[in-house]
Amino acid sequence: MEPAKLYSKRYKFVWQVLSHPMNLSLIATILVVLVFPSSFPKYKAVITDQRKNPIREVIFWDDLENDGTSDKIFTYDNNVGTAALTVNLCPSGGTVEWDLRGKFSFNRDEYVFTGDYDNNRRKEIYVFTLSHDTIYLHAVADFKNPKPWIRNRFISTVGLVDGKSDPEIMSAQMDDLNGDGYKELIFGITTGFSVFPRNVYAYDIVHDTLIRSPRSGFQLQQLLQEDITGDSKNEILAGGYSAGNTRKTYPYSDSSSWLMVFDRSLNFLFKPVEFPGVHGSLYPLEPPATGNITGFSLVWRPPSNLRMHNRFYSFDGSGKGSPGPEMIEVTPDNESGEPFVIQTRDGKYIVVPGTDLNLYLYDTKFRFVKKISAGLWLSKTTVMDIDGDGRDEILATSYGLNKFGIFRSDLSDPVILDIELSHAKNTRISQKLVMGSPTVIVVNSGEMQYGISCYRNPLYYLKWIIYSGIYLCILLFTLLVRKIQKIQLQKRFRTEKKITELQLKIVRNQMDPHFTMNAIDSVISAVNRNEKEKATDNLYHFSKLYRSLVLSADKISRPLREELEFTENYLALEKFRFTDRFDYLIVVDPSVDKEWDIPKMLIQSPVENAVKHGLSGKEKGGMLKVSVTTEDHILILKIEDNGIGRKAAGKAGNLSTGKGLQIMDQFLDLYHKITGVKVHSEITDLFSDDGNPSGTKVIIRLPVKARPI
């Protein structure tokens, strides 16, 4: 088969497949789904509670008694100059308040957290307060006892600048560091211009012993507990920021960033690794870079003056490290958010938030995987299982944009809300559990508190039914349109068939054998009388008449000029045949455009009728006048004769069957249906002054803007 024919055959097959109603409906449905993809999100979130706290409170919820219901914990500085800790037990509704020495004058709202040190499945509350330059630890274990379990435990003094201090508490997980079966309370303290302390601490509750990491000037901001040596026991990794506000003689000055890893005695696991430059940051990450069971990774955000991209590094358990590739996919202004790790069904991935509101995913070998549009800049992330499926969701805050986002563990199906957020250090996110009710996420940020319910969207599971319904509706609509088109095509076919039949009837009616034979006999008679010039003229008119009929056989309209020419040829032949019994006159007003289209035979049919039934009955002096004028965009055709009249013609036996006029009327009705142009006509009998018939007048009116067919 020739290539051209093969291509044509394939094209025809593809077109047949695509144009099938089922496939057309499927394509339309896909377009609808693409245009409205967010109509059926898998998850939805609504703000169920929004309030402004009368005083600055840190409020969070936790199931303290392991009864499946969260208890409300909130702290605030009271009016008597002490710190207040209040617990509202649920569902009993009992409330207990403790007044503690000092105030909650920390730069970060993580000075209160919970833990279960003795593994009795009941949590304790641990609270830090600041009294002038001293940090104290307090704890509550019996929530019905008005006296604290641990009270005013000295932790550390804090440096002062202009009589003020600026410490922050960093919480971490509780862990049994000494192997006695009880967990120690692990936390960190860092400062700004106060300079010290900047250490990691572990408080042995059973033995009332406090251990501290080596003295350091590095400003700690993050603690991560991971097993990096492969002994099934966690080490403590510290991330932080080189603020540049300590003396260089201070150990591990914050003129640089330092990788610090502490063993279970809070000594350095290996000598800290320096990353030079003020205003750089380190973010330790949990997955190893090479897939080994030991080691860890980190992201170094270099100081902006170094004009470097963020960098990956991998380290083994002994501190031996190697740099990974630059994170060139992240925006190069070093303003990306805090990296974190996600666990998906395909494995672990490192996620680096970008200032362009995208998330950049890398595998554990630092290879770029993909970019995900997040719709917000992730300033800080918190993980918790909010739907009880055993997998943690990612809760993200975006402070510059005042947005709160909820992501699945693989960053899919995000839900984003607009809420008013304070700084990252002053935001606490917790989970409120009530038996038999959906989980409520509580966001406490500065003076604002929000309750957010996140739930599975029921329409998400119905979306395939809805999409199927949309498909069926589109399919039914497509089939209906096709049915209407088919009916219209059939109707048009019948109309065109009827027009063709009427055209043939008009031709047969006008050029019937009697007329043809009479015209030919007239020409032969002229030849026999040696009237060659007349014979030639009439033969010329006859040929033009037939030529016009043949050329316009497939048309229902033609220009006024052609219709007048056809009519004049017809009249010339009839005048010659009736040996000058009548004369004719065709007058066209100069304002008339002869190129206007009119229905075929619109003039000739009444002219023929006038000759046959009016003028043919006169012996002499007959006159036929055709005038064409226009008025208000209406074409006016007048055909007037001074024949014997319709009544006299009937008495003389000239009354025809009227089939010619009937055919013409049917033709004009179909013309109106196709073109929308209505032709109006009227016939008037004329009488002389003494009341005798003196002819007939036909007036035809036609809008002049008819389109050619």
Secondary structure, DSSP 4 states (H G I P E B T S, - for coil): --HHHHHHHHHHHHHHHHTSHHHHHHHHHHHHHHHSGGGS-SEEEEEEEEEE-SS--EEEEE-SSSSSS-EEEEEEE-TTSSEEEEEE-TTT--EEEEEESSB---SSS-SEEEE-TT-SS--EEEEEEEETTEEEEEEE--TT-SS-SEEEEEEEE---BTTB--EEEEE---B-SSSSSS-BEEEEEEESTT----EEEEEETTTTEEEEPPP--SEEEEEEEE--SSSSS-EEEEEEE----S-TTSTT-TTEEEEEEE-TTSSBSSPPEEEESTT-EEEEESS-SSS-SS-EEEEEE--GGG----EEEEE-TTS-EEEEEE-TTS-TTS-----EEEEETTEEEEEEE-TTSEEEEE-TT--EEEEEE-SS--SEEEEE-SSSSSS-EEEEEETTTTEEEEE-TTS-S-EEEE-----GGGEEEEEE--TTS--EEEEEETTEEEEEEEEE-HHHHHHHHHHHHHHHHHHHHHHHHHHHHHHHHHHHHHHHHHHHHHHHHHHHHHT-HHHHHHHHHHHHHHHHTT-HHHHHHHHHHHHHHHHHHHHTTT-SEEEHHHHHHHHHHHHHHHHHHTTTSEEEEEEE-TT--TT-EEETTTTHHHHHHHIIIIITT-SS-EEEEEEEEEETTEEEEEEEE-SSHHHHHHHTT-----HHHHHHHHHHHHHHHHH-PPPEEEEEEEE-TTS-EEEEEEEEEEETTPPP-
